[in-house]
Amino acid sequence: MSNNVSWDEQGNWAAKGTWGTRDSAGRKLDLAHWQSRLDELRAKHHVPAASLAVLVDGAVHELASGVLHRGTGVEATTDSVYQMGSIAKIYTATLIMQLVDAGRLDLDAPVVDVLPEFSVADPEVTRMITTRQLLSHTSGLTCDFTHDSGRGDDCLARYVEAAKGVALDCPPGEALSYSSVGYNVLGRIVEVLTGKVWDEALKDLLLTPLGLDRTVTLPEEALRFRAAMSHLGEPGRDPEPAPSWDLMPRSAGPYGRVIATAGDLARLARMHLAGGKAEDGSQVLSEEAVALMQRRVVDSPDRWSVSADGWGLGWTLYDWDGVQGYGHDGASIGQYGYLRVVPSAGVAVALLTNGGGARELYAALYRELLAELAGVTMPDAFAPPATPPVVDFAPLVGTYRREGVVITVTERDGAGHLLYEFVDGMKDFSDPLEIDLVPVTETVFAGTGVGAAFSEGYMPVTFSTLLDGTGCVYIGMRCGPKVA
């Protein structure tokens, strides 16, 4: 259920009515307490607005706090919509699994069987890449290939064409490397097999059957609702409205642009928790497909950037001291979203924000919520130990490269140092970043001095090895092989 809300004296939207509700399993959900915590943590971490949805045994409870736009003072409500960034990948993955259910797609067939125009630089490697690898981020396709292919209905077809020849992060099937390019290819597969543009297929096959009437993909659709403005600024301060509400091209849809309320996001999770059934009992996705999406395909070398222990088919997978969960994070420019699902408890929590210290808000709030509702103990924030271990850094020294990025690792007076440079099509994205590396283990380091470019705390830097013995470094879930 959703709660009606009203504006309180402190400028926060709060649920009204019965503050202590008891779900069907007998667990008491103290909405007044969680509204207070949302308000407190949002203000503490300088987040202009936050919307929270908690799913407990089939019931969705929604709360909101703050203002959607610090310049206009428009308040956040439970029906406000936010840009959800990479959480869009879950919607695209669900569409793909619907096509598998319908017998129209083989997860292990080469992508070129459906998209003959798809290719990477090596024709032999092109034939190796499968849909299953795209879903699980094991295709080797890179993440940060940015290309504005226009506003037309052909934007995905043009994007896939433009991505031909883009260098792979690593060979297909060898390692996890987070890939937005792969999800745009999946979006194009949806278009080819349905005969509809991705936006229309999403609406017809998923949003409408689930009754998600406050979930859209295009700016002109978002303007029908109370839309959150992005905010940007330095950590620890109140951020200011971004220069533009929407800085993403239309072609970003399958990997990064679904716009929704927190409640609608929780209702998507409810379908997955219910074995693929919509609220009206109709089967939107088969139980087999739902289970397959949650099955681990690959372990994550970088378990800190998005708290990922592994990856399934679309879902990020978590292991909280033996309690299994799944979900996804998302970020557009200035807006951040977090979804966590604990199937053993029948619980899902969705948080959408529009700037500031969103990750700190998420970590503090979810640590309390998931402990109380699902018995989950989330890990502490990533940071080096009080006494870092002594590490032989020499084997890690060298140059690492992936599309758009060169990473140079050196040793200075026995300590590790990293230079992160944007090159080629990404060269104007940011100035080079100088990062000191504090050892956490022999292969995991805490990067310092990064500031708001990656996170407000320490940046995880993880060294690993590909199957052929090539060294690599993970930053932001992206794999950069050693080239020199």
N, C-alpha and C positions, 0 to 999 in steps of 0.2 A: 504494500500500500504506500501511497505518497501522503505526506503530511501537509496541510495548509500552513502557510507561514505569514508572519507579520513583522514589521520593522520595529526594533526595540529602541530604547533610549540611547544605547551605545552605538547605534548605527550598524547593527548586525541583524541579518534575517534569521528568524528562529521559528522552529516548528511550534505550533500551538495546538491545544487540545489535550489529549492524554499524554503526559510526559513519560510516564513509566508504562511501557507496553510489554506484553508477554507473548512471545511467539508460540507456535504450535508445539515446540519441543519443551516448553516450560522455561526457557531462558529469558530473563528480564533484560530488556534493552532500555537503558535510561537515556532517553533522548535529550533531556535537559542537560545532563552531564556532558554528553558528546557535543551538543551545541556550544556549551561553555568552553570545552577544550578546543573545538575548531576555532572559535573566536579568539581565544588566548594565543594559540599557536600561530594562527594566521598573522595576528598583529606582531607577535614576537619576531617572526621571520620576514616581516615586511612584504607579505604577499597581499596584493590589492584585493583579490577576490578568490574564494574557494567554494566549490560545490562538492558535497560528499553524499554518496549513496551507499547504504549498507543493506545487503541482501541476507536475510536470515530465514531459512526454511521456507523459501518461496515468496516472502514479503519484502518489498523494497521500501526502505525508509530514507527520506531525502532531507538534507540540511544544506543551508547556504550561509555565506558570511562575506561582508565587505562590499566593495564597489567594483563594478565592471570596468569603469573608466575613471581614473583619478582626476582627469581634466573636467569631466562633466558631473561626476558624483552619482551617476546612475548605479543604483544598488543591485547587488547580485540576488537572484532568487533561485528557487529550485528548478524553474523552467528556463534558466539561462543556458545558452549553448557556448561551448568552447572548442577551439581547435585542439585536436587530440594527437597530432603528429603521428608517430609510428604505431600507435594503437590501431591505426587503419589497417595494418598488416593482418590483424586477426580477422577483420571483415573479409579481406581478399582471400585469406586462407580458407575461411568457411565457405566462400563461393566456390573455390576450387574443389573442396571436398564434396559439395553438392553435385558438381559435375562428375566426380568419381562415382558417387552414389548412383547417378543416372546412367552409368556405363559409357559415358561419353569421353572419358579421359583415363589413361593408364599412367599411374604415378611413376612407373619405372621405364616408360618408353622415352626415347629421346625427345627433347622439346621440339626439335626440327620436324618431327612427324606431324605436329600441329601447326607450328610456325616455321615454314620453310625459309622465311626471310631472316630468322634468328641466326646470328653467328658471332663468334669471337675471333680473335686474330688467327688461331690455328684451326683449320678445317677438321682435323682429326679430333681435337678436343671439343669442338662444337658438337659433334655427334655423341659425345659422352654425357653431356649435361642432361639431367632428367628433372621432371617436375618435383619429385620428392626432394631432390637436392636443393631446388629453389626454395621450397617451403621451409627446409631445415637450415638454410644458410650454409650449406656445404657444397654449393656449386662452384665456388671460387670467384664468382662474379663480385665486382667491387661495390662499394656503397656510395661513394661521394662523386658520382658522375652527374653533374648538374647541367641540364639542358632545357631551355624553355622552348617547347615545340608548338606554342600557340594555344589559343582558346578553342580551336575547332574540335569537332568530334573525332578527328583523325590524330589527336595529340599523342595518344599512346603508340599508334602505328609509327608515327614520325619519331618518337623517342627511341623505340626499339631499333629503328633504322639508324639513328644517329649514334647509338651505343655500339654499333658494329666495330670490332677492332679494339675496343677498350681493353686495356691489359687486365688480366685476372690477378686477384690477390694471391692465389695459390691454385694448384691443380685441383680439378673437380674430385670430390669425394675424399680429399686428404685431411681437411681440417674445417673447423667452423670459422667463417669470416662474415660478419654481419653485412647484408647486402640489400640496399634499397633498389638497386638496378634489377636484381632478381625478382623483386615483388612487382615492378613495373612489367616485366616479362609475363609474370603470372596474370596481371591485369589484362594484358593483351590476349593471353590464352582465353580468358573469360569472354572477351569480346568476340573472338573468332568462333568459339563454340556456341555462344548464345545468339549471335547476330545482333547484339545490342552493345552500345557503348558501356563502359564499365559502370558509370554512374547509374544508368538505367537498369542494368543487370542487378546491381546492388539493391536498388529500390524494389524491383519486382520479385527477386528471389529471396531476399532476406529482410529488408526493413518493413515492407508491407505485411508479410506473413507474421512477423513478430510484433506488429503494432508500434514500431519505433517511429512515431510521427514527429519527433523532434531530433531526428538524425538526418543530416543532409551532407552534400559534398561541395556545393558551389557557393560563392559569396552572395550571389543574388538570392539564393534560398535562405542563407543564414540571416539575412536582413529582415526576414519575416518575424524573427524572434529577438529576444534580448541577448545580444551577442557580446561576449567578453572581448575587450580590447587587450592586445598584447602590451606588456610593459617591460622596459629595459633599464638597466642601471647597475651600479657597483654593488657588490655584496655588502650586506649590513646596513643598507640605506633604502628608503622608500623609492622604488623605481618610477620612472616617468613613462607616459604613453609612447609607444613606438611610432615612428614616422608614418607607418602604413599598417592597416589592419591585417592585410593578407600579402605576404611576400613570397608565396609559393606559386609556381606555375600550375595550370590545370593538370598537367601530366603527372604531378606528384600524388594524385589521388590514391592509387592502389597501395602506395607505400607510406603516405604521409598526410592525407587530407580527408578525414572524416570529421564532421563537426556535430557535436551532440551534447545533450545534458548528461550529467553523471548518472541520473536515473536510467536513461536509455542504455548507457553502457552496462550498468548492472543487470538490465533486463536481457541484454545479449548474453551475459555470463549465465543468467538463469537458464536460458535454453541449453547451454552446454552442460550445466549441472543436472538438468532434467533429461539427459540422454538424448538431446536433439529435439525435444518437444516444445512447441510454443505454449503459451498460457491457455489457449483454447483446446489443447490436446493434439493438435495437428503435428505431424512429424516433419520438421523442417530439415533435419539432418539425421542420418541413421545413427543408432547407438554405436555401431562398429566404427563409423567415421569419427564420431566424438571421441571414442577411446583411442583411436589411432593418432589423433591430433595431440593427445596428451602423453603418448608413449615416447620415451627418450630415444632420440636418434643419435645424438652426439653430446659428449661432455664439453663443458666450457672451460678453456684454459684461463680465461678472465672471469672470475666468479664475483667480481666486485663492481664493475662499471654499472651494470643493471641488476646486480644481485642474482646473476644467472648461474645455476649449477649445471644446467644442460638445456638442450633445445629439442622440442618435438616438431610437429608439422604446424608451424605458426606460433605455438605457445612457447614462452619462456618457462622453464621448469625450475622449481625450487624444492630444496630439501631442508626443512627447518628442524634439525635434530630428529629426523625420522618422520616428521609430519610432511606429507607431500602436498605440493601446491603448484599452481600455474598462473600465468598472467602476462602482462606486457606493460612496458613504459612507453611514453611518447613525448616528443618535444617538437613544437614548431618554433618560430622565432619569438620567444617571450611567453609562450604558453606551454604548460607541462601537465601530463596526465599519468596516473598510476592505477593499475588494476591488479588485484590479487584475489585468487580463488582458492579456497580450501575445501576440496570435495568431501573429505571425511566429516566435516562439520556442517556442510551445506551453506557455507558462508562465502560471500564475495563482497569486496570493498572497492569502490571506485572514487577517486579523487581527481578533480580537474581544477586547474589554477591558471592565473594569467600574469605570472611574473614573480620577481623577488626570490626569496630563499625557499622555493617550492620543494626541493628535495629534503631540506631539513624539516619542513612541515610534514611531508609524507612520512619520513622516518619516525618522527616522534609520535605522530597520530596512529600510524599503522602498528607500531610496536605495542601500543596500549590496546587498540581495538582487537587485533588478532590474538593477543594474549587472553583477553577476556572472553571473546566469542568463539575462539577455535583452539585454544591451548597452544598457540604458536609462540615460540621464542625466536624472534628475529635476531640476526647477528648484530654485533656492535658496528658502529661506523668504521669504514676502512681507514686505517692509520698505522704508522710504523710502531713497533713495540718501544717501550721506554728505553730499552737497551738493544739497539739494532744488532743483528748478527754480523760477524766479520765475513765478508764475501770476496772470493777471488773474481774480480770483475773483468779480468783480461779476456776470457773466452767470449764475452758479450760485446766487446768493442767492435765497431764496424758501421757500415752504412746499410740501412734497411729502406725499402721502397715499396709503395703501393700507388695506385692511381691517384695523382694529385698531391702526393705527400712524400717527402724525403725525411728520414729520421737518422740522424748521425749520433752515434753513441761513443763517448770518449771517457777516459779515466783521468781525473785531475787530483793529484796528491792522494791517490788511493781511494778516491770517491768517484761514483758514477755521475756522468752528466749527459744530458740529451738535448739536442737541437732539433726542433720540430718545424719543418719548413713546408709551406704550401707552394706547389709548383704547377706548371702547365695550366689547365683550365681553372685551377683553384688558387692561382698565384696571388690574386687580389683579395682573397678571403680574409687574411689576417697577416700581421707582421710575424716573423719567426718567433718561436717561443723557446726561451732558455729555461731548462728544467733540471734541477738537482734531483738525484735518485737516492732515496734513503732505503736501505735493505729491509725487507719484511721477511723474506726467505732467500735462498740462493738464486731464485729466478723471479721473484716478485718484489717490486719496488714501489715506494710511495713517491710520486712526483710532486715537487714543491714549486711554488711561485707561478702557478698556472693562472690563478685568478678566475675570472668569470668565463674564460674561453672554453673550459671543459666542465669545471665544477667549482664549488666554493670551498671544498676541502682538499684532501690529497687526491691526486690522480693516479689510479692503478696503472702500472706499467709491468707487463708480464712477458717474460721470455719463454719460448717454447721451441719445439723442433718438429718439422714436417716429416712425413713418412720416408722421404728420400734422404733424410739427414740434414736438410737445409735448416739453418737457424731462422727464427722469426720473432717478431715482437708484436704484442697485442696492446693497442691503445684504443679505448672506446669500442671494444669488441671487434675491431678491424685487424686483420692479419697483415703484417708487413714483412715479407721475406728478406733475408740478408742477401745483399748483392755485392758487397765488397768488405 
